[in-house]
Amino acid sequence: IRAVPAIPPRGRSAGSPAVFDTALVIEDPSQYIPSSGIACLRPAQIRVLFKLPPQFGIYPHPLAYIEWFTPLNHPDPISGMYTTRRSTR
Protein backbone atom coordinates (compact mmCIF):
# COMPACT_ATOMS: atom_id res chain seq x y z
CA ILE A 1 0.00 0.00 0.00
CA ARG A 2 1.40 3.38 -1.01
CA ALA A 3 0.71 6.87 0.29
CA VAL A 4 3.30 9.13 -1.35
CA PRO A 5 2.98 12.92 -1.60
CA ALA A 6 3.76 14.70 -4.85
CA ILE A 7 7.39 15.63 -5.46
CA PRO A 8 7.63 19.04 -7.14
CA PRO A 9 9.96 19.55 -10.11
CA ARG A 10 13.44 20.60 -9.07
CA GLY A 11 16.14 21.67 -11.47
CA ARG A 12 16.13 19.15 -14.32
CA SER A 13 14.11 16.62 -12.36
CA ALA A 14 10.51 16.40 -13.56
CA GLY A 15 9.14 15.53 -10.11
CA SER A 16 6.36 13.00 -9.68
CA PRO A 17 2.63 13.01 -8.93
CA ALA A 18 1.13 11.94 -5.61
CA VAL A 19 0.15 8.28 -5.24
CA PHE A 20 -2.59 7.27 -2.78
CA ASP A 21 -3.65 3.64 -3.12
CA THR A 22 -7.20 2.41 -2.61
CA ALA A 23 -8.04 -0.55 -0.38
CA LEU A 24 -11.08 -2.61 0.56
CA VAL A 25 -11.40 -2.35 4.35
CA ILE A 26 -13.20 -4.67 6.77
CA GLU A 27 -15.43 -2.18 8.59
CA ASP A 28 -16.75 -4.53 11.27
CA PRO A 29 -14.59 -7.62 11.93
CA SER A 30 -17.39 -9.24 13.97
CA GLN A 31 -19.68 -9.29 10.90
CA TYR A 32 -17.06 -10.16 8.28
CA ILE A 33 -17.48 -13.53 6.56
CA PRO A 34 -14.63 -14.30 4.12
CA SER A 35 -16.91 -16.32 1.83
CA SER A 36 -19.27 -13.32 1.39
CA GLY A 37 -17.01 -11.68 -1.21
CA ILE A 38 -16.97 -7.90 -0.99
CA ALA A 39 -20.30 -7.65 0.88
CA CYS A 40 -18.69 -6.62 4.20
CA LEU A 41 -15.89 -4.53 2.69
CA ARG A 42 -15.80 -0.79 2.11
CA PRO A 43 -13.49 1.09 -0.26
CA ALA A 44 -11.14 3.70 1.18
CA GLN A 45 -8.22 5.77 -0.09
CA ILE A 46 -5.03 5.58 1.99
CA ARG A 47 -3.80 9.13 2.61
CA VAL A 48 -1.08 8.68 5.26
CA LEU A 49 0.74 5.69 6.80
CA PHE A 50 2.32 6.40 10.19
CA LYS A 51 3.54 4.99 13.51
CA LEU A 52 2.65 6.41 16.91
CA PRO A 53 5.41 7.97 19.03
CA PRO A 54 6.61 5.70 21.89
CA GLN A 55 4.91 7.83 24.58
CA PHE A 56 1.53 6.56 23.29
CA GLY A 57 2.46 2.93 23.94
CA ILE A 58 3.73 0.18 21.72
CA TYR A 59 1.57 -0.75 18.76
CA PRO A 60 3.11 -3.43 16.51
CA HIS A 61 1.74 -2.23 13.17
CA PRO A 62 1.66 1.07 11.26
CA LEU A 63 -1.62 2.99 11.32
CA ALA A 64 -3.39 4.56 8.36
CA TYR A 65 -5.37 7.75 7.89
CA ILE A 66 -8.00 7.00 5.25
CA GLU A 67 -10.75 8.77 3.33
CA TRP A 68 -13.87 6.65 3.01
CA PHE A 69 -15.91 6.00 -0.11
CA THR A 70 -19.61 5.16 0.02
CA PRO A 71 -20.39 1.48 0.75
CA LEU A 72 -20.68 -0.98 -2.15
CA ASN A 73 -24.35 -1.90 -2.41
CA HIS A 74 -25.36 -3.59 -5.65
CA PRO A 75 -23.54 -3.94 -8.96
CA ASP A 76 -24.76 -1.88 -11.90
CA PRO A 77 -27.19 -4.04 -13.93
CA ILE A 78 -25.56 -3.17 -17.27
CA SER A 79 -21.83 -3.22 -16.48
CA GLY A 80 -21.92 -5.58 -13.50
CA MET A 81 -19.52 -3.22 -11.72
CA TYR A 82 -20.03 -1.60 -8.32
CA THR A 83 -20.22 2.18 -8.18
CA THR A 84 -18.98 4.37 -5.36
CA ARG A 85 -18.07 7.98 -4.62
CA ARG A 86 -16.29 9.83 -1.85
CA SER A 87 -18.25 9.70 1.38
CA THR A 88 -19.44 12.98 2.90
CA ARG A 89 -19.90 11.52 6.41
MITORZA-17851 format. One record per atom (N, C-alpha, C): atom name; x, y, z; residue number from 1; residue in three letters. Coordinates in pm, whole numbers, m for minus. Each point is the difference from the previous one (the first is absolute). Last residue first. Layout:
@atome: CA | c1: X | c2: Y | c3: Z | num: NUM | residu: Ala;
...
END
This chain:
@atome: N | c1: m1972 | c2: 1170 | c3: 497 | num: 89 | residu: Arg;
@atome: CA | c1: m18 | c2: m18 | c3: 144 | num: 89 | residu: Arg;
@atome: C | c1: 127 | c2: m41 | c3: 65 | num: 89 | residu: Arg;
@atome: N | c1: m74 | c2: 53 | c3: m476 | num: 88 | residu: Thr;
@atome: CA | c1: m7 | c2: 134 | c3: 60 | num: 88 | residu: Thr;
@atome: C | c1: m22 | c2: m9 | c3: 151 | num: 88 | residu: Thr;
@atome: N | c1: 242 | c2: m333 | c3: m407 | num: 87 | residu: Ser;
@atome: CA | c1: m101 | c2: 14 | c3: 104 | num: 87 | residu: Ser;
@atome: C | c1: 4 | c2: 141 | c3: 58 | num: 87 | residu: Ser;
@atome: N | c1: 137 | c2: m168 | c3: m511 | num: 86 | residu: Arg;
@atome: CA | c1: 55 | c2: 40 | c3: 130 | num: 86 | residu: Arg;
@atome: C | c1: m114 | c2: 23 | c3: 99 | num: 86 | residu: Arg;
@atome: N | c1: m112 | c2: m346 | c3: m369 | num: 85 | residu: Arg;
@atome: CA | c1: 48 | c2: 138 | c3: m7 | num: 85 | residu: Arg;
@atome: C | c1: 54 | c2: 35 | c3: 139 | num: 85 | residu: Arg;
@atome: N | c1: m169 | c2: m460 | c3: m342 | num: 84 | residu: Thr;
@atome: CA | c1: 24 | c2: 64 | c3: 129 | num: 84 | residu: Thr;
@atome: C | c1: 42 | c2: 143 | c3: m24 | num: 84 | residu: Thr;
@atome: N | c1: m196 | c2: m505 | c3: m250 | num: 83 | residu: Thr;
@atome: CA | c1: 30 | c2: 143 | c3: m8 | num: 83 | residu: Thr;
@atome: C | c1: 17 | c2: 55 | c3: 141 | num: 83 | residu: Thr;
@atome: N | c1: 52 | c2: m513 | c3: m267 | num: 82 | residu: Tyr;
@atome: CA | c1: m50 | c2: 80 | c3: 112 | num: 82 | residu: Tyr;
@atome: C | c1: 38 | c2: 146 | c3: m21 | num: 82 | residu: Tyr;
@atome: N | c1: m88 | c2: m365 | c3: m408 | num: 81 | residu: Met;
@atome: CA | c1: 101 | c2: 57 | c3: 89 | num: 81 | residu: Met;
@atome: C | c1: m67 | c2: 80 | c3: 112 | num: 81 | residu: Met;
@atome: N | c1: m208 | c2: m216 | c3: m390 | num: 80 | residu: Gly;
@atome: CA | c1: 35 | c2: m100 | c3: 100 | num: 80 | residu: Gly;
@atome: C | c1: 104 | c2: 50 | c3: 99 | num: 80 | residu: Gly;
@atome: N | c1: m239 | c2: 216 | c3: m395 | num: 79 | residu: Ser;
@atome: CA | c1: 144 | c2: m30 | c3: m2 | num: 79 | residu: Ser;
@atome: C | c1: 39 | c2: m112 | c3: 95 | num: 79 | residu: Ser;
@atome: N | c1: m466 | c2: 124 | c3: m38 | num: 78 | residu: Ile;
@atome: CA | c1: 54 | c2: m7 | c3: m136 | num: 78 | residu: Ile;
@atome: C | c1: 146 | c2: m42 | c3: 0 | num: 78 | residu: Ile;
@atome: N | c1: m251 | c2: 64 | c3: 413 | num: 77 | residu: Pro;
@atome: CA | c1: m58 | c2: m109 | c3: m79 | num: 77 | residu: Pro;
@atome: C | c1: 59 | c2: m14 | c3: m141 | num: 77 | residu: Pro;
@atome: N | c1: 262 | c2: 168 | c3: 451 | num: 76 | residu: Asp;
@atome: CA | c1: m78 | c2: 62 | c3: m107 | num: 76 | residu: Asp;
@atome: C | c1: m55 | c2: m111 | c3: m89 | num: 76 | residu: Asp;
@atome: N | c1: 110 | c2: m126 | c3: 509 | num: 75 | residu: Pro;
@atome: CA | c1: 67 | c2: 31 | c3: m126 | num: 75 | residu: Pro;
@atome: C | c1: m98 | c2: 62 | c3: m100 | num: 75 | residu: Pro;
@atome: N | c1: m49 | c2: 70 | c3: 534 | num: 74 | residu: His;
@atome: CA | c1: m35 | c2: m97 | c3: m103 | num: 74 | residu: His;
@atome: C | c1: 74 | c2: 35 | c3: m128 | num: 74 | residu: His;
@atome: N | c1: 158 | c2: 194 | c3: 430 | num: 73 | residu: Asn;
@atome: CA | c1: m131 | c2: m60 | c3: 22 | num: 73 | residu: Asn;
@atome: C | c1: m30 | c2: m110 | c3: m101 | num: 73 | residu: Asn;
@atome: N | c1: 434 | c2: 272 | c3: 251 | num: 72 | residu: Leu;
@atome: CA | c1: m37 | c2: m70 | c3: m124 | num: 72 | residu: Leu;
@atome: C | c1: m133 | c2: m70 | c3: 25 | num: 72 | residu: Leu;
@atome: N | c1: 162 | c2: 462 | c3: 267 | num: 71 | residu: Pro;
@atome: CA | c1: 0 | c2: m146 | c3: m2 | num: 71 | residu: Pro;
@atome: C | c1: m40 | c2: m55 | c3: m137 | num: 71 | residu: Pro;
@atome: N | c1: 248 | c2: 476 | c3: 26 | num: 70 | residu: Thr;
@atome: CA | c1: m130 | c2: m53 | c3: 38 | num: 70 | residu: Thr;
@atome: C | c1: 4 | c2: m153 | c3: m7 | num: 70 | residu: Thr;
@atome: N | c1: 459 | c2: 228 | c3: 106 | num: 69 | residu: Phe;
@atome: CA | c1: m93 | c2: 9 | c3: m112 | num: 69 | residu: Phe;
@atome: C | c1: m133 | c2: m56 | c3: 48 | num: 69 | residu: Phe;
@atome: N | c1: 436 | c2: 222 | c3: 301 | num: 68 | residu: Trp;
@atome: CA | c1: m99 | c2: m101 | c3: m37 | num: 68 | residu: Trp;
@atome: C | c1: m69 | c2: 32 | c3: m132 | num: 68 | residu: Trp;
@atome: N | c1: 502 | c2: 108 | c3: 203 | num: 67 | residu: Glu;
@atome: CA | c1: m121 | c2: 72 | c3: m39 | num: 67 | residu: Glu;
@atome: C | c1: m96 | c2: m104 | c3: m55 | num: 67 | residu: Glu;
@atome: N | c1: 439 | c2: m42 | c3: 373 | num: 66 | residu: Ile;
@atome: CA | c1: m68 | c2: m31 | c3: m126 | num: 66 | residu: Ile;
@atome: C | c1: m115 | c2: 96 | c3: m26 | num: 66 | residu: Ile;
@atome: N | c1: 484 | c2: m120 | c3: 298 | num: 65 | residu: Tyr;
@atome: CA | c1: m106 | c2: 99 | c3: m8 | num: 65 | residu: Tyr;
@atome: C | c1: m64 | c2: m21 | c3: m137 | num: 65 | residu: Tyr;
@atome: N | c1: 293 | c2: m365 | c3: 310 | num: 64 | residu: Ala;
@atome: CA | c1: m31 | c2: 67 | c3: m126 | num: 64 | residu: Ala;
@atome: C | c1: m110 | c2: 103 | c3: 22 | num: 64 | residu: Ala;
@atome: N | c1: 427 | c2: m302 | c3: 282 | num: 63 | residu: Leu;
@atome: CA | c1: m140 | c2: 42 | c3: m8 | num: 63 | residu: Leu;
@atome: C | c1: m21 | c2: 73 | c3: m132 | num: 63 | residu: Leu;
@atome: N | c1: 375 | c2: m404 | c3: 165 | num: 62 | residu: Pro;
@atome: CA | c1: m26 | c2: 139 | c3: m39 | num: 62 | residu: Pro;
@atome: C | c1: m151 | c2: 27 | c3: m3 | num: 62 | residu: Pro;
@atome: N | c1: 179 | c2: m379 | c3: 337 | num: 61 | residu: His;
@atome: CA | c1: m20 | c2: 22 | c3: m143 | num: 61 | residu: His;
@atome: C | c1: m15 | c2: 149 | c3: m30 | num: 61 | residu: His;
@atome: N | c1: 61 | c2: m196 | c3: 453 | num: 60 | residu: Pro;
@atome: CA | c1: 91 | c2: m73 | c3: m89 | num: 60 | residu: Pro;
@atome: C | c1: m12 | c2: 32 | c3: m149 | num: 60 | residu: Pro;
@atome: N | c1: m45 | c2: 296 | c3: 464 | num: 59 | residu: Tyr;
@atome: CA | c1: m97 | c2: m60 | c3: m90 | num: 59 | residu: Tyr;
@atome: C | c1: 81 | c2: m64 | c3: m112 | num: 59 | residu: Tyr;
@atome: N | c1: 78 | c2: 235 | c3: 518 | num: 58 | residu: Ile;
@atome: CA | c1: 57 | c2: m78 | c3: m110 | num: 58 | residu: Ile;
@atome: C | c1: m114 | c2: m63 | c3: m80 | num: 58 | residu: Ile;
@atome: N | c1: m11 | c2: 483 | c3: 286 | num: 57 | residu: Gly;
@atome: CA | c1: m2 | c2: m145 | c3: 16 | num: 57 | residu: Gly;
@atome: C | c1: 55 | c2: m69 | c3: m124 | num: 57 | residu: Gly;
@atome: N | c1: m10 | c2: 477 | c3: 69 | num: 56 | residu: Phe;
@atome: CA | c1: m138 | c2: m45 | c3: m10 | num: 56 | residu: Phe;
@atome: C | c1: m13 | c2: m151 | c3: 15 | num: 56 | residu: Phe;
@atome: N | c1: 424 | c2: 236 | c3: m6 | num: 55 | residu: Gln;
@atome: CA | c1: m73 | c2: 42 | c3: 120 | num: 55 | residu: Gln;
@atome: C | c1: m148 | c2: m40 | c3: m4 | num: 55 | residu: Gln;
@atome: N | c1: 311 | c2: m77 | c3: m377 | num: 54 | residu: Pro;
@atome: CA | c1: 7 | c2: m96 | c3: 112 | num: 54 | residu: Pro;
@atome: C | c1: m80 | c2: 41 | c3: 123 | num: 54 | residu: Pro;
@atome: N | c1: m161 | c2: 166 | c3: m490 | num: 53 | residu: Pro;
@atome: CA | c1: 121 | c2: 20 | c3: 81 | num: 53 | residu: Pro;
@atome: C | c1: m3 | c2: m93 | c3: 121 | num: 53 | residu: Pro;
@atome: N | c1: m257 | c2: m150 | c3: m448 | num: 52 | residu: Leu;
@atome: CA | c1: m16 | c2: 87 | c3: 115 | num: 52 | residu: Leu;
@atome: C | c1: 133 | c2: 19 | c3: 72 | num: 52 | residu: Leu;
@atome: N | c1: m60 | c2: m89 | c3: m538 | num: 51 | residu: Lys;
@atome: CA | c1: 16 | c2: m72 | c3: 126 | num: 51 | residu: Lys;
@atome: C | c1: m17 | c2: 101 | c3: 113 | num: 51 | residu: Lys;
@atome: N | c1: m189 | c2: m16 | c3: m551 | num: 50 | residu: Phe;
@atome: CA | c1: 84 | c2: 56 | c3: 106 | num: 50 | residu: Phe;
@atome: C | c1: 10 | c2: m95 | c3: 119 | num: 50 | residu: Phe;
@atome: N | c1: m208 | c2: 138 | c3: m541 | num: 49 | residu: Leu;
@atome: CA | c1: 40 | c2: m114 | c3: 83 | num: 49 | residu: Leu;
@atome: C | c1: 95 | c2: 53 | c3: 105 | num: 49 | residu: Leu;
@atome: N | c1: m401 | c2: 239 | c3: m336 | num: 48 | residu: Val;
@atome: CA | c1: 124 | c2: 7 | c3: 77 | num: 48 | residu: Val;
@atome: C | c1: 20 | c2: m132 | c3: 74 | num: 48 | residu: Val;
@atome: N | c1: m352 | c2: 43 | c3: m325 | num: 47 | residu: Arg;
@atome: CA | c1: 60 | c2: 134 | c3: m14 | num: 47 | residu: Arg;
@atome: C | c1: 134 | c2: 12 | c3: 73 | num: 47 | residu: Arg;
@atome: N | c1: m360 | c2: m383 | c3: m237 | num: 46 | residu: Ile;
@atome: CA | c1: 103 | c2: 16 | c3: 102 | num: 46 | residu: Ile;
@atome: C | c1: 67 | c2: 135 | c3: m23 | num: 46 | residu: Ile;
@atome: N | c1: m513 | c2: m160 | c3: m126 | num: 45 | residu: Gln;
@atome: CA | c1: 127 | c2: 44 | c3: m59 | num: 45 | residu: Gln;
@atome: C | c1: 97 | c2: 26 | c3: 114 | num: 45 | residu: Gln;
@atome: N | c1: m448 | c2: m350 | c3: m52 | num: 44 | residu: Ala;
@atome: CA | c1: 59 | c2: 117 | c3: 65 | num: 44 | residu: Ala;
@atome: C | c1: 129 | c2: 35 | c3: m72 | num: 44 | residu: Ala;
@atome: N | c1: m482 | c2: m357 | c3: m11 | num: 43 | residu: Pro;
@atome: CA | c1: 118 | c2: 61 | c3: m61 | num: 43 | residu: Pro;
@atome: C | c1: 45 | c2: 126 | c3: 75 | num: 43 | residu: Pro;
@atome: N | c1: m246 | c2: m451 | c3: 204 | num: 42 | residu: Arg;
@atome: CA | c1: m30 | c2: 137 | c3: m42 | num: 42 | residu: Arg;
@atome: C | c1: 126 | c2: 62 | c3: m60 | num: 42 | residu: Arg;
@atome: N | c1: m253 | c2: m520 | c3: 137 | num: 41 | residu: Leu;
@atome: CA | c1: 118 | c2: 84 | c3: m19 | num: 41 | residu: Leu;
@atome: C | c1: m41 | c2: 138 | c3: m49 | num: 41 | residu: Leu;
@atome: N | c1: m270 | c2: m413 | c3: 72 | num: 40 | residu: Cys;
@atome: CA | c1: 31 | c2: 66 | c3: 128 | num: 40 | residu: Cys;
@atome: C | c1: 123 | c2: 90 | c3: m10 | num: 40 | residu: Cys;
@atome: N | c1: m164 | c2: m242 | c3: m391 | num: 39 | residu: Ala;
@atome: CA | c1: m120 | c2: 49 | c3: 69 | num: 39 | residu: Ala;
@atome: C | c1: 31 | c2: 77 | c3: 128 | num: 39 | residu: Ala;
@atome: N | c1: 276 | c2: m240 | c3: m359 | num: 38 | residu: Ile;
@atome: CA | c1: 26 | c2: 138 | c3: 44 | num: 38 | residu: Ile;
@atome: C | c1: m116 | c2: 60 | c3: 78 | num: 38 | residu: Ile;
@atome: N | c1: 58 | c2: m525 | c3: 5 | num: 37 | residu: Gly;
@atome: CA | c1: 54 | c2: 87 | c3: m105 | num: 37 | residu: Gly;
@atome: C | c1: 24 | c2: 139 | c3: 53 | num: 37 | residu: Gly;
@atome: N | c1: m146 | c2: m394 | c3: 255 | num: 36 | residu: Ser;
@atome: CA | c1: m104 | c2: 91 | c3: m48 | num: 36 | residu: Ser;
@atome: C | c1: 50 | c2: 95 | c3: m109 | num: 36 | residu: Ser;
@atome: N | c1: 253 | c2: m338 | c3: 271 | num: 35 | residu: Ser;
@atome: CA | c1: m67 | c2: m57 | c3: m118 | num: 35 | residu: Ser;
@atome: C | c1: m106 | c2: 93 | c3: m59 | num: 35 | residu: Ser;
@atome: N | c1: 249 | c2: 113 | c3: 407 | num: 34 | residu: Pro;
@atome: CA | c1: 85 | c2: m4 | c3: m119 | num: 34 | residu: Pro;
@atome: C | c1: m69 | c2: m52 | c3: m126 | num: 34 | residu: Pro;
@atome: N | c1: m218 | c2: 270 | c3: 408 | num: 33 | residu: Ile;
@atome: CA | c1: 2 | c2: m141 | c3: m38 | num: 33 | residu: Ile;
@atome: C | c1: 81 | c2: m9 | c3: m129 | num: 33 | residu: Ile;
@atome: N | c1: m106 | c2: 385 | c3: 425 | num: 32 | residu: Tyr;
@atome: CA | c1: 67 | c2: m39 | c3: m124 | num: 32 | residu: Tyr;
@atome: C | c1: 1 | c2: m151 | c3: m18 | num: 32 | residu: Tyr;
@atome: N | c1: m163 | c2: 275 | c3: 381 | num: 31 | residu: Gln;
@atome: CA | c1: m100 | c2: m37 | c3: m101 | num: 31 | residu: Gln;
@atome: C | c1: 63 | c2: m50 | c3: m130 | num: 31 | residu: Gln;
@atome: N | c1: 259 | c2: 152 | c3: 379 | num: 30 | residu: Ser;
@atome: CA | c1: m93 | c2: m97 | c3: 58 | num: 30 | residu: Ser;
@atome: C | c1: m105 | c2: m46 | c3: m101 | num: 30 | residu: Ser;
@atome: N | c1: 331 | c2: 344 | c3: m103 | num: 29 | residu: Pro;
@atome: CA | c1: 54 | c2: m136 | c3: 0 | num: 29 | residu: Pro;
@atome: C | c1: m97 | c2: m105 | c3: 56 | num: 29 | residu: Pro;
@atome: N | c1: m81 | c2: 475 | c3: m248 | num: 28 | residu: Asp;
@atome: CA | c1: m38 | c2: m61 | c3: 126 | num: 28 | residu: Asp;
@atome: C | c1: 48 | c2: m145 | c3: 2 | num: 28 | residu: Asp;
@atome: N | c1: 136 | c2: 278 | c3: m362 | num: 27 | residu: Glu;
@atome: CA | c1: m52 | c2: 102 | c3: 92 | num: 27 | residu: Glu;
@atome: C | c1: m31 | c2: m57 | c3: 137 | num: 27 | residu: Glu;
@atome: N | c1: 355 | c2: m123 | c3: m400 | num: 26 | residu: Ile;
@atome: CA | c1: m101 | c2: m69 | c3: 81 | num: 26 | residu: Ile;
@atome: C | c1: m47 | c2: 101 | c3: 104 | num: 26 | residu: Ile;
@atome: N | c1: 205 | c2: 139 | c3: m490 | num: 25 | residu: Val;
@atome: CA | c1: 22 | c2: m8 | c3: 144 | num: 25 | residu: Val;
@atome: C | c1: m114 | c2: m77 | c3: 66 | num: 25 | residu: Val;
@atome: N | c1: 275 | c2: 96 | c3: m496 | num: 24 | residu: Leu;
@atome: CA | c1: m129 | c2: m45 | c3: 51 | num: 24 | residu: Leu;
@atome: C | c1: 21 | c2: m34 | c3: 147 | num: 24 | residu: Leu;
@atome: N | c1: 290 | c2: 373 | c3: m303 | num: 23 | residu: Ala;
@atome: CA | c1: m7 | c2: m133 | c3: 62 | num: 23 | residu: Ala;
@atome: C | c1: m145 | c2: m32 | c3: 34 | num: 23 | residu: Ala;
@atome: N | c1: 363 | c2: 357 | c3: m306 | num: 22 | residu: Thr;
@atome: CA | c1: m134 | c2: m29 | c3: 49 | num: 22 | residu: Thr;
@atome: C | c1: 0 | c2: m141 | c3: 55 | num: 22 | residu: Thr;
@atome: N | c1: 422 | c2: 387 | c3: m68 | num: 21 | residu: Asp;
@atome: CA | c1: m67 | c2: m123 | c3: m38 | num: 21 | residu: Asp;
@atome: C | c1: m139 | c2: m10 | c3: 62 | num: 21 | residu: Asp;
@atome: N | c1: 321 | c2: 415 | c3: m146 | num: 20 | residu: Phe;
@atome: CA | c1: m76 | c2: m42 | c3: 118 | num: 20 | residu: Phe;
@atome: C | c1: m82 | c2: m121 | c3: m39 | num: 20 | residu: Phe;
@atome: N | c1: 414 | c2: 356 | c3: m190 | num: 19 | residu: Val;
@atome: CA | c1: m58 | c2: m134 | c3: m17 | num: 19 | residu: Val;
@atome: C | c1: m67 | c2: m37 | c3: 132 | num: 19 | residu: Val;
@atome: N | c1: 200 | c2: 474 | c3: m292 | num: 18 | residu: Ala;
@atome: CA | c1: m35 | c2: m71 | c3: 123 | num: 18 | residu: Ala;
@atome: C | c1: m60 | c2: m136 | c3: m34 | num: 18 | residu: Ala;
@atome: N | c1: 341 | c2: 218 | c3: m357 | num: 17 | residu: Pro;
@atome: CA | c1: m131 | c2: 25 | c3: 59 | num: 17 | residu: Pro;
@atome: C | c1: m19 | c2: m78 | c3: 130 | num: 17 | residu: Pro;
@atome: N | c1: 486 | c2: 188 | c3: m185 | num: 16 | residu: Ser;
@atome: CA | c1: m94 | c2: m111 | c3: m20 | num: 16 | residu: Ser;
@atome: C | c1: m132 | c2: 31 | c3: 69 | num: 16 | residu: Ser;
@atome: N | c1: 499 | c2: 242 | c3: m226 | num: 15 | residu: Gly;
@atome: CA | c1: m89 | c2: m20 | c3: 114 | num: 15 | residu: Gly;
@atome: C | c1: m90 | c2: m119 | c3: m26 | num: 15 | residu: Gly;
@atome: N | c1: 366 | c2: 177 | c3: m285 | num: 14 | residu: Ala;
@atome: CA | c1: m139 | c2: 29 | c3: m34 | num: 14 | residu: Ala;
@atome: C | c1: m93 | c2: m9 | c3: 121 | num: 14 | residu: Ala;
@atome: N | c1: 540 | c2: 141 | c3: m40 | num: 13 | residu: Ser;
@atome: CA | c1: m87 | c2: m110 | c3: 39 | num: 13 | residu: Ser;
@atome: C | c1: m146 | c2: 39 | c3: m24 | num: 13 | residu: Ser;
@atome: N | c1: 382 | c2: 292 | c3: m53 | num: 12 | residu: Arg;
@atome: CA | c1: m34 | c2: m78 | c3: m119 | num: 12 | residu: Arg;
@atome: C | c1: m90 | c2: m119 | c3: 31 | num: 12 | residu: Arg;
@atome: N | c1: m18 | c2: 370 | c3: 351 | num: 11 | residu: Gly;
@atome: CA | c1: 109 | c2: 1 | c3: m97 | num: 11 | residu: Gly;
@atome: C | c1: m43 | c2: m72 | c3: m127 | num: 11 | residu: Gly;
@atome: N | c1: m341 | c2: m105 | c3: 308 | num: 10 | residu: Arg;
@atome: CA | c1: 114 | c2: 70 | c3: 59 | num: 10 | residu: Arg;
@atome: C | c1: 117 | c2: m7 | c3: m97 | num: 10 | residu: Arg;
@atome: N | c1: m583 | c2: m102 | c3: 80 | num: 9 | residu: Pro;
@atome: CA | c1: 118 | c2: 4 | c3: m87 | num: 9 | residu: Pro;
@atome: C | c1: 112 | c2: 81 | c3: 66 | num: 9 | residu: Pro;
@atome: N | c1: m346 | c2: m239 | c3: 331 | num: 8 | residu: Pro;
@atome: CA | c1: 1 | c2: 107 | c3: m100 | num: 8 | residu: Pro;
@atome: C | c1: 124 | c2: m7 | c3: m88 | num: 8 | residu: Pro;
@atome: N | c1: m283 | c2: m391 | c3: 249 | num: 7 | residu: Ile;
@atome: CA | c1: 135 | c2: 57 | c3: 7 | num: 7 | residu: Ile;
@atome: C | c1: 7 | c2: 107 | c3: m108 | num: 7 | residu: Ile;
@atome: N | c1: m431 | c2: m245 | c3: 295 | num: 6 | residu: Ala;
@atome: CA | c1: 61 | c2: 45 | c3: m126 | num: 6 | residu: Ala;
@atome: C | c1: 139 | c2: 56 | c3: 27 | num: 6 | residu: Ala;
@atome: N | c1: m182 | c2: m368 | c3: 344 | num: 5 | residu: Pro;
@atome: CA | c1: m35 | c2: 134 | c3: m46 | num: 5 | residu: Pro;
@atome: C | c1: 69 | c2: 34 | c3: m131 | num: 5 | residu: Pro;
@atome: N | c1: m157 | c2: m491 | c3: 187 | num: 4 | residu: Val;
@atome: CA | c1: 120 | c2: 78 | c3: m31 | num: 4 | residu: Val;
@atome: C | c1: m42 | c2: 139 | c3: m47 | num: 4 | residu: Val;
@atome: N | c1: m164 | c2: m499 | c3: 185 | num: 3 | residu: Ala;
@atome: CA | c1: m53 | c2: 134 | c3: 26 | num: 3 | residu: Ala;
@atome: C | c1: 120 | c2: 93 | c3: m12 | num: 3 | residu: Ala;
@atome: N | c1: m133 | c2: m563 | c3: m105 | num: 2 | residu: Arg;
@atome: CA | c1: 82 | c2: 121 | c3: m13 | num: 2 | residu: Arg;
@atome: C | c1: m81 | c2: 125 | c3: 34 | num: 2 | residu: Arg;
@atome: N | c1: 27 | c2: m580 | c3: 67 | num: 1 | residu: Ile;
@atome: CA | c1: m86 | c2: 117 | c3: 0 | num: 1 | residu: Ile;
@atome: C | c1: 90 | c2: 123 | c3: 0 | num: 1 | residu: Ile;
END
